[in-house]
Amino acid sequence: MAQEELKKRKRSDYKFHLEYRTRWSDNDMYDHMNNSIYYFLFDSIVNTYLIAHCSLDPPTSSQIGLVVHSHCDYFAPVGFPAVVDLALRVNKLGKSSVTYEIGVFERGKEQVKAVGECVYVFVDRETRKPMAEGIEPLKEGLGKVIAEKAHI
C-alpha cells in the first residue's frame, strides 16, 4: 500500500484500540521510541484482541499464530513520556492466515505516527502445520475488526 495513503489513516479507520504508556527504556539513543518497541506493541495489540475477543488462550490452545511477515512505515517519532493509542484492524482473512494492520497514534495528536502490518498463520501447536478448520474458530471475533475494503 502506498505510504501517502497510509499517512492519511485516522483512529476511526480502526475498530479496536489499546492504550500504551511509553517507558523511559522504550527510547533509544536518538531520543525516540526504538523500532523494536513498535513490533512489541504490534504483537501486544493483536494478542490482546485474540485473547479478549476470539477466545484464544495461547498457553493452552492447540492452535497458535506464527508471524510470517511484518513491516512498519514510520511517519513521525514518538518518545517517552507519550501515551500511545494503538489501533487494530484486519485487512485480509485467508484460510489459515490473517493480515493485521496497526495504527500508532500519540494521545492528543491526530496524525498517525506509524502503520504496521503483521501476517499471522495459524497452525497446530505440535505439528506447526495449518489445521483443517483453519481460522474458522477465530472468524467471528476477527470479523468484528475487519476493514471496510478487506479481502476475505
N, C-alpha and C positions, 0 to 999 in steps of 0.2 A: 504494500500500500504506500502511496506517495506521502512523504513527510509533510507536505503542505496540508494534506487532508487530515493527517493525524494531529497537527498543530491546532486544528480547529475543534478538537474534542472538548466537550463540556461535561460537567458532572452528570447532567441529565441523559447523556448518551449511555450511561451505565445503570444497572439495576440493583447492584449490591455494593454497599460502601462499608469501609472499615477504617477506623482512626488508628494512627500510629504516632506516638510521641518520639521524635528523634532523640537519640542519646549522644552525649559528648563523644563516645567511642565510634559513632557512625561516621564522623568526619574524617577525612584523610588529610594529608599534608597540604593539600590545595585549599583547605578550609571549606569543603562542601562534602555532601554525603558520598561515600565511596561507592563505586559501581557495584561491588559485590553486595552491598546492602539492598540495592534495588531488587536483585534477584532473590534475596532472602525474603523481602516483602511480597514479591510476586507469589512465591511458594506459600507464604503465610496466608494471604487472602484466598487463594484457591483452596487450600486445605481447610481453612476456617469454613468456607462455604460448603465444601463437600461434607464435612462433619455435621454442621448445623442444619443443612437443608437437603442433603441427599442420603442421610443415614449411613454414611461411610464411617467405619471405625478402623482407621489404618493399622493399629496394632493387632487386631484380631480378624480383619476381613480376609476372605480368601482371594479377593480381587484388590490389586494395588495399581496406582497410577505411576508410570515412569515418565519423566520428562525426556522427550526425544529431540526437542528443538526449542530454543528460546532466543530472543533478541530484544533489544531495547533501543528506542530512539529517544535521545536526550535533547530537550529544548531549552531548559533553564535550570540552574543549580538550586538545590535545597540543602540546607545545613542546620545544624543544631543552633538554637533550640526550637526549630519549627515543628509544628504539628502537621502531619501529612494525612490527607484524605485519600485512601486507596479506593479505586472504583473498578468493579469487575463486570465483564460480560462474556458471553460465549459467542464466538464468531462462526464456528463450524462444529457440527456434530457428525462424526463418522460412525462406522460400525463398532470400532473399539477405541477410537481416538476423539479427543476434544481439543479444540483450539480456543484458548482463552485470550482475552485482551484485558490489560490492566492499565488504567489511567492513574497517574500520580499528580495530585493537586496539593498545593500548600494552603493550609487553612487561611481564609480571608483573601485569597487571590484567585481570580477566575482562570488565568492562563494555565493550561496543562503544562506540567514540568517535564514529564516523561510519559511515554506509552510503551508498554512491553507486551510481548506475545510469548505464550508458552503452549506447546503442544504436548499433551499427555496421552500416552497409550495405556489403556487399562488391560492388565494381564493377570493370569493366575499367579498367586504368590509363589508357589512351588516351582512350576514349570517355566515361568516367565513367558508364556505364550498367551495370545488373546483367548479369552473364554468364549464358548459357543454363544452365550447370551450377549456378548459384547457389553456395551454400556447401558443396556436395557434397564437394569436396576437403578441407574442414576438419572435416566432420561426425564422423569417427572420433575425432579429438583432442578436439573440443568435447564430445562425448558423455561423456567421462571426468569432466567437471566440471559436468554438468547437475544442477540441483537436483532433489530428490525429486518435487516437485509442479510441475515445469516444463511449459510449453506447447511442444509440438513441432508 
